[in-house]
């Protein structure tokens, strides 16, 4: 029989792939999801206020490419210090390569970003899937995978990790940088890549990270 963790990983992989496939099909059909995308973006933009905008800018800039790199290097340094080589290999594969996979997917789908007459942020790069959503999912998801065999720390970090992914996704839609489906696709890409990496390079249960 397959170990319970491997079965759970396969179920997560199936769910994330189905979510991404559904988003892609709805996007191509330009039906209800497109209406929802534009409706959510337009409503948030029309109701934006400075009180909300500056925290959203802080959150989104904290999790840009440079922010993810710095946080990833800090985690890598801890793993190096603890000589957790399997954990370090997992982090490099999941976060380092996963962000590049998302960049390639942007080029494949080539979706333009939302457009407003008075944008809160101005970006010329492509929109689907969201790089911030994928990168944040990869970063915090990697930490959760590394802590999976340390229940006490896992339970402490899980709410914060989920909250940060949700907050970053909301910030991208609120600021008009992405559509709702873009951030959902980014999260699904992150989950897919995290799970594939865990199946290939599963951090050793006896690793010291998080003890």
C-alpha positions in Angstrom: 0.0 0.0 0.0 1.1 3.6 -0.6 2.0 5.6 2.5 -0.8 7.9 3.8 1.3 11.0 3.0 1.8 9.9 -0.6 -1.9 9.2 -1.1 -2.7 12.7 0.3 -0.2 14.2 -2.1 -1.8 12.4 -5.1 -5.3 13.7 -4.1 -3.9 17.2 -3.7 -2.3 16.9 -7.1 -5.5 15.7 -8.7 -7.5 18.6 -7.1 -5.0 21.3 -8.2 -4.8 20.0 -11.7 -8.6 19.9 -12.0 -8.8 23.4 -10.7 -6.3 24.7 -13.2 -7.9 22.8 -16.1 -11.3 24.2 -15.1 -9.9 27.8 -15.0 -8.3 27.3 -18.4 -11.4 26.0 -20.0 -13.6 28.7 -18.6 -11.0 31.3 -19.7 -11.0 30.0 -23.3 -14.8 29.9 -23.3 -15.0 33.6 -22.2 -18.2 32.9 -20.3 -19.3 33.2 -16.7 -15.8 33.3 -15.3 -14.9 36.3 -17.5 -17.9 38.1 -16.2 -17.0 37.3 -12.6 -13.4 38.4 -13.2 -14.3 41.8 -14.6 -17.1 42.3 -12.0 -14.8 41.6 -9.1 -12.0 43.8 -10.5 -14.3 46.7 -11.3 -16.0 46.6 -7.9 -12.8 46.5 -5.9 -11.3 49.3 -8.0 -14.4 51.5 -7.6 -14.3 51.0 -3.9 -10.6 51.3 -3.3 -9.5 53.6 -0.5 -6.1 54.8 0.7 -6.7 53.2 4.1 -6.7 49.7 2.3 -4.4 50.5 -0.6 -1.2 51.2 1.3 -1.3 47.9 3.3 -2.0 46.0 0.1 1.0 47.7 -1.6 3.1 46.7 1.4 1.9 43.1 1.2 2.3 42.8 -2.5 5.8 44.3 -2.6 6.9 42.2 0.3 6.1 39.1 -1.8 7.5 40.2 -5.2 10.4 38.4 -6.8 13.0 40.0 -4.6 11.1 39.5 -1.4 10.5 35.8 -2.2 14.3 35.5 -3.0 15.3 37.0 0.3 12.9 34.8 2.4 13.9 31.7 0.4 17.6 32.4 1.1 16.9 32.8 4.8 15.1 29.4 4.9 17.9 27.9 2.8 20.5 29.2 5.2 18.6 27.6 8.2 18.5 24.3 6.3 22.2 24.6 5.5 23.0 25.3 9.1 21.0 22.3 10.2 22.6 20.1 7.4 19.1 19.2 6.2 20.3 18.4 2.7 17.0 16.8 1.5 15.1 19.7 2.8 17.4 22.1 1.0 17.1 20.2 -2.2 13.3 20.3 -1.9 13.3 24.0 -1.3 15.5 24.7 -4.3 13.4 22.5 -6.6 10.1 23.7 -5.3 10.6 27.5 -4.9 13.6 28.1 -7.2 12.3 26.1 -10.2 8.6 26.5 -9.5 8.6 30.3 -10.0 10.2 29.8 -13.4 7.6 27.3 -14.4 5.0 29.9 -13.7 6.8 32.4 -15.9 6.7 29.9 -18.8 3.0 29.4 -18.3 2.5 33.2 -18.5 4.1 33.1 -21.9 2.0 30.2 -23.0 -1.4 31.7 -22.0 -0.4 35.4 -22.8 -3.3 37.0 -21.0 -3.3 40.8 -20.7 -3.7 42.4 -17.2 -6.8 44.3 -16.2 -7.0 47.9 -17.6 -8.3 50.9 -15.7 -8.2 54.6 -16.6 -6.8 55.4 -13.1 -4.8 52.3 -12.1 -3.4 51.8 -8.7 -0.4 50.0 -10.2 0.8 49.9 -13.8 2.3 46.7 -15.1 3.1 45.6 -18.7 3.8 41.9 -18.1 1.4 39.1 -18.6 -1.4 38.1 -16.1 -2.2 34.4 -16.1 -1.3 32.7 -13.8 -0.4 35.2 -11.1 3.3 35.1 -10.2 2.7 36.6 -6.8 0.1 33.9 -6.0 2.2 31.1 -7.3 5.4 32.3 -5.6 3.7 32.9 -2.2 2.1 29.4 -2.4 5.5 27.9 -3.2 7.2 29.7 -0.4 4.8 29.1 2.4 3.9 25.7 1.1 7.5 24.6 1.1 7.8 25.6 4.7 4.7 23.6 5.6 6.1 20.6 3.8 9.4 20.9 5.7 7.5 21.1 8.9 5.0 18.3 8.1 6.8 15.9 10.5 6.9 18.4 13.3 3.2 18.7 14.2 3.7 21.4 16.9 5.4 23.8 14.6 3.2 22.8 11.7 0.0 23.8 13.6 1.6 27.1 14.5 2.7 28.1 11.0 -0.3 26.8 9.1 -2.8 29.6 9.9 -0.1 32.3 9.1 0.8 30.6 5.9 -2.8 30.3 4.7 -3.5 33.9 5.7 -0.5 35.2 3.8 -1.4 33.4 0.6 -5.0 34.7 0.8 -3.8 38.2 1.6 -1.4 38.3 -1.3 -4.0 37.0 -3.7 -6.5 39.6 -2.5 -3.9 42.4 -2.8 -3.2 41.5 -6.4 -6.9 41.6 -7.4 -7.5 44.7 -5.2 -4.6 46.6 -6.8 -5.9 45.7 -10.3 -2.7 43.7 -11.1 -4.7 40.5 -11.7 -8.1 39.0 -12.2 -9.6 36.6 -9.7 -9.0 33.6 -11.9 -5.3 34.7 -12.3 -4.7 34.3 -8.6 -6.6 31.0 -8.4 -4.5 29.7 -11.2 -1.3 30.9 -9.5 -2.3 29.0 -6.3 -3.1 25.9 -8.3 0.2 26.0 -10.1 2.0 26.4 -6.8 0.1 23.4 -5.3 0.8 21.3 -8.3 4.5 22.0 -8.3 4.8 21.6 -4.5 3.2 18.2 -4.7 5.3 17.0 -7.7 8.4 18.0 -5.9 7.3 16.3 -2.7 6.7 13.1 -4.6 10.2 13.4 -6.2 12.2 14.7 -3.3 10.3 14.1 0.0 12.1 15.7 2.9 13.3 13.0 5.2 11.0 12.5 8.2 14.0 12.6 10.5 15.1 16.0 9.2 15.9 18.6 11.9 14.1 21.6 10.4 11.4 22.8 12.7 12.4 20.9 15.9 
